[in-house]
Amino acid sequence: MNIQKINGLIAAPYTPMNEDGSINVSVIHEYADKLKEDGVDGAFVCGTTGEGMLMTNQERMAVAEKWMEEQTDDFKIIVHVGTTSLKQSKELSGHAQRSGAYAIASLGPVFLRPSGVTELVGFCEEVASGAPLLPFYYYHIPSVSGINLSMVEFLKMAACRIPNLAGIKFTHNDFMEMQQCLHLDDGKWDILHGFDEVLLSGLTFGAKAAVGSTYNFMAPLYLQIINDFNAGDIDAAREKQFKSVKIIDVLIKYNGALVAGKTLMKSIGIDCGPCRFPLRNITTENYENFINELKNAGFYDRV
């Protein structure tokens, strides 16, 4: 498969929900329009930020189909298909291919986790085979999945067994390993940077694309970081990166970046509703304090 590497920012969108916890796909068209206006190059749907593992397969398919309606040559849809069930993941990957997704991605099973790279590659091989015509990305996020195996060894082994392997969504702070992956096989693999708060670090090691949740509402800031970096103005890039850190620090304080980020979306005109259990939503009493702290961190200032 001739796989084209991704460039730019891919947002990991929140899954819009009604107050009763049901899926609200009617918001997605407006949501996609905002991302496109902000210069985002695509969406990584039903992943960690999208609460994919808290949804049924039918719900995930409905969300993916709605996002697929927004796909263009300049706005790619990558569907996360990871579950704890190989059968369910393969069902989702087949659906993504039939629906016209640009690519699929999967983390490893988080329950009864693989004990080694061989088992992880075996799982991914089966998942990827459900969509043989689509690029496949392994979703490396050990802080959430608990799977912290060598990604260099994964790529070496998977290269021989997964014909549609594109690379890795690398959401880890091991920049030594990330750099090794970027250089492996003469730079063949597409390594997507996954931690928004250290995007500048990823750029210095050679990352050309990034997937993240705060690109939903701060994409213009990150695009300026990329522009400053490319222009060699590292001081300006550092200043903007630190602004994102201050804002993310507020999100972490208010029940974590997922919950707080989803709540923040309403304040900029895209109401994504509440998160599902066991996530703990921001209370009405704390909402005003949350918004005020975002203001103090400069979130609502013009970039």
C-alpha positions as CSV (number, residue, x, y, z in Angstrom):
1,M,0.0,0.0,0.0
2,N,1.3,3.4,-0.9
3,I,0.6,5.4,2.2
4,Q,0.8,9.2,2.2
5,K,2.0,10.7,5.4
6,I,-0.3,13.2,7.2
7,N,0.7,16.8,7.8
8,G,-0.8,19.3,10.2
9,L,-3.3,19.0,13.1
10,I,-5.9,16.3,13.5
11,A,-8.4,17.1,16.2
12,A,-9.7,14.3,18.5
13,P,-13.3,15.4,18.8
14,Y,-15.6,15.0,21.7
15,T,-18.7,12.8,21.1
16,P,-21.7,15.1,21.4
17,M,-24.3,13.7,23.8
18,N,-27.7,14.7,25.1
19,E,-28.3,15.3,28.8
20,D,-29.6,11.7,29.2
21,G,-26.3,10.4,27.8
22,S,-27.6,9.4,24.4
23,I,-25.6,10.3,21.3
24,N,-26.3,13.7,19.6
25,V,-25.0,13.5,16.1
26,S,-26.9,16.6,15.0
27,V,-24.0,18.7,16.4
28,I,-21.3,17.2,14.2
29,H,-21.9,19.2,11.0
30,E,-21.5,22.5,12.9
31,Y,-18.6,21.0,14.9
32,A,-16.7,20.0,11.7
33,D,-17.3,23.4,10.1
34,K,-15.6,25.0,13.1
35,L,-12.6,22.7,12.9
36,K,-12.2,23.4,9.2
37,E,-12.4,27.2,9.8
38,D,-9.7,26.8,12.4
39,G,-7.3,25.2,9.9
40,V,-7.6,21.6,11.3
41,D,-6.7,18.9,8.8
42,G,-9.0,16.1,10.1
43,A,-10.6,14.3,13.0
44,F,-9.6,11.2,14.9
45,V,-13.1,10.0,16.1
46,C,-14.2,7.7,18.9
47,G,-10.8,7.7,20.6
48,T,-10.0,8.5,24.2
49,T,-11.4,12.1,23.9
50,G,-14.4,10.8,22.0
51,E,-15.2,8.3,24.9
52,G,-15.2,5.5,22.3
53,M,-14.6,2.8,24.9
54,L,-17.7,3.9,26.8
55,M,-20.0,3.5,23.7
56,T,-21.6,0.5,22.0
57,N,-20.5,-0.5,18.5
58,Q,-23.7,0.7,17.1
59,E,-23.2,4.2,18.6
60,R,-19.6,4.3,17.4
61,M,-20.7,3.4,13.9
62,A,-23.4,6.2,13.9
63,V,-20.9,8.8,15.1
64,A,-18.3,7.6,12.5
65,E,-20.9,7.8,9.7
66,K,-21.8,11.3,10.6
67,W,-18.2,12.5,10.7
68,M,-17.6,10.7,7.3
69,E,-20.2,13.1,5.8
70,E,-17.8,15.9,6.6
71,Q,-14.7,14.3,5.0
72,T,-13.0,16.1,2.1
73,D,-9.6,15.8,0.5
74,D,-8.4,18.4,3.0
75,F,-10.2,17.0,6.0
76,K,-9.4,13.4,6.8
77,I,-11.4,11.1,9.1
78,I,-9.5,8.5,11.1
79,V,-11.8,6.1,13.0
80,H,-10.5,4.6,16.2
81,V,-11.8,1.0,16.3
82,G,-10.1,-0.3,19.4
83,T,-12.1,-2.3,22.0
84,T,-11.4,-5.1,24.4
85,S,-12.9,-7.6,21.9
86,L,-11.1,-8.5,18.8
87,K,-14.3,-9.5,17.1
88,Q,-15.9,-6.1,17.9
89,S,-12.8,-4.2,16.8
90,K,-12.8,-6.0,13.5
91,E,-16.5,-5.3,13.0
92,L,-15.7,-1.6,13.5
93,S,-12.8,-1.6,11.1
94,G,-14.9,-3.2,8.4
95,H,-17.6,-0.6,8.9
96,A,-15.0,2.2,8.7
97,Q,-13.8,0.9,5.3
98,R,-17.3,0.5,3.9
99,S,-18.2,4.0,5.1
100,G,-15.2,5.6,3.3
101,A,-12.9,6.5,6.2
102,Y,-9.4,7.8,5.4
103,A,-7.8,5.5,7.9
104,I,-8.4,3.4,11.1
105,A,-6.5,3.2,14.4
106,S,-6.6,0.9,17.4
107,L,-5.1,0.7,20.8
108,G,-4.4,-2.8,22.2
109,P,-6.9,-4.5,24.4
110,V,-6.9,-2.8,27.8
111,F,-8.4,-5.8,29.7
112,L,-6.2,-8.9,29.8
113,R,-3.5,-6.8,28.1
114,P,-1.0,-8.4,25.8
115,S,2.1,-9.6,27.6
116,G,4.5,-8.9,24.7
117,V,5.0,-7.3,21.3
118,T,4.1,-10.6,19.6
119,E,0.7,-10.7,21.1
120,L,0.1,-7.0,20.5
121,V,1.0,-7.4,16.8
122,G,-1.3,-10.4,16.5
123,F,-4.2,-8.4,17.8
124,C,-3.5,-5.5,15.5
125,E,-3.0,-7.8,12.6
126,E,-6.5,-9.1,12.9
127,V,-8.0,-5.7,13.5
128,A,-6.2,-4.2,10.5
129,S,-7.3,-7.1,8.3
130,G,-10.9,-6.0,8.7
131,A,-10.1,-2.9,6.6
132,P,-7.3,-4.0,4.3
133,L,-7.8,-1.0,2.0
134,L,-7.3,1.6,4.7
135,P,-4.1,2.8,6.4
136,F,-3.8,1.4,9.9
137,Y,-2.2,3.2,12.9
138,Y,-1.4,1.7,16.2
139,Y,-2.6,4.0,19.0
140,H,0.2,4.0,21.6
141,I,-1.1,5.6,24.8
142,P,0.3,3.7,27.8
143,S,-0.9,6.2,30.4
144,V,-4.4,5.1,29.5
145,S,-4.1,1.6,28.0
146,G,-1.5,0.3,30.4
147,I,0.3,-1.2,27.4
148,N,3.9,0.0,27.5
149,L,5.8,-2.2,25.0
150,S,8.6,-1.2,22.6
151,M,7.2,0.6,19.6
152,V,10.4,0.1,17.7
153,E,10.0,-3.7,18.1
154,F,6.3,-3.3,17.3
155,L,7.1,-1.6,14.0
156,K,9.8,-4.1,13.1
157,M,7.5,-7.1,13.6
158,A,4.3,-5.5,12.3
159,A,5.9,-4.4,9.1
160,C,6.0,-8.1,8.0
161,R,2.5,-8.9,9.1
162,I,0.3,-5.9,8.6
163,P,0.3,-4.9,4.9
164,N,-1.7,-1.7,5.6
165,L,0.4,-0.5,8.5
166,A,0.9,3.3,8.3
167,G,2.5,4.1,11.6
168,I,1.7,5.0,15.2
169,K,-0.3,7.6,17.0
170,F,2.4,8.2,19.6
171,T,0.8,9.6,22.8
172,H,3.8,9.1,25.1
173,N,6.5,11.3,26.5
174,D,9.4,8.9,25.6
175,F,10.9,11.1,23.0
176,M,13.9,8.9,22.6
177,E,11.7,6.1,21.4
178,M,9.6,8.5,19.3
179,Q,12.7,9.6,17.5
180,Q,13.8,6.0,16.9
181,C,10.4,5.3,15.3
182,L,10.7,8.4,13.1
183,H,14.0,7.2,11.8
184,L,13.3,3.5,11.5
185,D,13.4,2.1,8.0
186,D,14.7,5.4,6.5
187,G,11.8,7.3,7.9
188,K,9.1,5.1,6.4
189,W,6.6,5.3,9.2
190,D,4.0,8.0,9.9
191,I,4.4,8.9,13.6
192,L,1.7,11.2,14.8
193,H,2.5,13.2,17.8
194,G,0.0,12.8,20.6
195,F,0.7,15.2,23.5
196,D,-0.6,18.7,22.8
197,E,1.2,20.3,25.8
198,V,4.6,19.3,24.3
199,L,3.9,19.7,20.6
200,L,7.0,21.9,20.2
201,S,9.2,19.0,21.5
202,G,7.6,16.6,19.0
203,L,8.4,19.1,16.2
204,T,12.0,19.3,17.2
205,F,12.3,15.5,16.8
206,G,10.7,15.6,13.4
207,A,7.0,15.1,13.8
208,K,5.0,16.6,11.0
209,A,1.5,15.8,12.2
210,A,-0.2,15.7,15.6
211,V,-3.5,14.4,17.0
212,G,-5.0,16.0,20.1
213,S,-8.0,17.1,22.0
214,T,-7.1,20.7,22.6
215,Y,-6.9,21.2,18.8
216,N,-10.7,21.3,19.1
217,F,-10.6,24.8,20.6
218,M,-6.9,26.0,20.3
219,A,-5.9,25.0,16.8
220,P,-4.9,28.6,15.7
221,L,-2.5,28.8,18.7
222,Y,-0.8,25.5,17.7
223,L,-0.7,26.4,14.1
224,Q,1.2,29.5,15.1
225,I,3.6,27.3,17.1
226,I,4.2,25.3,14.0
227,N,4.7,28.4,11.9
228,D,7.1,29.9,14.5
229,F,9.1,26.7,14.6
230,N,9.3,26.4,10.8
231,A,10.5,30.1,10.7
232,G,13.2,29.4,13.3
233,D,11.6,31.7,15.9
234,I,11.9,29.2,18.8
235,D,11.4,31.8,21.5
236,A,8.0,32.8,20.1
237,A,7.0,29.1,19.7
238,R,8.0,28.5,23.4
239,E,5.9,31.4,24.5
240,K,2.8,30.1,22.7
241,Q,3.4,26.6,23.9
242,F,3.5,27.8,27.5
243,K,0.2,29.5,27.0
244,S,-1.3,26.2,26.0
245,V,0.3,24.6,29.1
246,K,-1.4,27.2,31.4
247,I,-4.7,26.5,29.8
248,I,-4.3,22.7,29.9
249,D,-3.3,23.1,33.6
250,V,-6.8,24.6,34.2
251,L,-8.4,21.7,32.4
252,I,-6.6,19.2,34.5
253,K,-7.7,21.0,37.7
254,Y,-11.3,20.7,36.7
255,N,-11.8,16.9,36.5
256,G,-9.2,16.3,33.7
257,A,-8.7,17.5,30.1
258,L,-11.4,15.3,28.7
259,V,-14.2,16.4,31.0
260,A,-13.2,20.0,31.2
261,G,-12.4,20.2,27.5
262,K,-15.9,18.9,26.6
263,T,-17.4,21.4,29.0
264,L,-15.3,24.2,27.4
265,M,-16.8,23.5,24.0
266,K,-20.1,24.9,25.1
267,S,-18.5,28.2,25.9
268,I,-17.3,28.6,22.3
269,G,-20.7,27.7,20.8
270,I,-20.4,23.9,20.3
271,D,-22.5,22.2,23.0
272,C,-21.2,18.6,23.3
273,G,-23.2,17.9,26.4
274,P,-22.0,15.8,29.4
275,C,-19.5,12.9,29.6
276,R,-20.6,9.4,30.5
277,F,-19.9,7.6,33.7
278,P,-17.5,6.9,35.3
279,L,-16.3,10.3,34.2
280,R,-17.3,13.1,36.7
281,N,-18.7,16.2,35.0
282,I,-18.1,19.7,36.2
283,T,-20.9,20.8,38.5
284,T,-23.0,23.9,37.8
285,E,-21.5,25.5,41.0
286,N,-17.9,25.0,39.6
287,Y,-18.6,26.1,36.0
288,E,-18.3,29.8,36.6
289,N,-15.0,29.4,38.4
290,F,-13.8,27.2,35.6
291,I,-14.6,29.8,33.0
292,N,-13.0,32.5,35.0
293,E,-9.8,30.5,35.4
294,L,-9.7,30.0,31.6
295,K,-10.1,33.7,31.2
296,N,-7.2,34.4,33.6
297,A,-5.0,31.9,31.6
298,G,-5.7,33.9,28.5
299,F,-7.9,31.3,26.7
300,Y,-10.5,33.8,25.4
301,D,-7.9,36.3,24.3
302,R,-7.3,36.7,20.6
303,V,-4.4,34.5,19.4
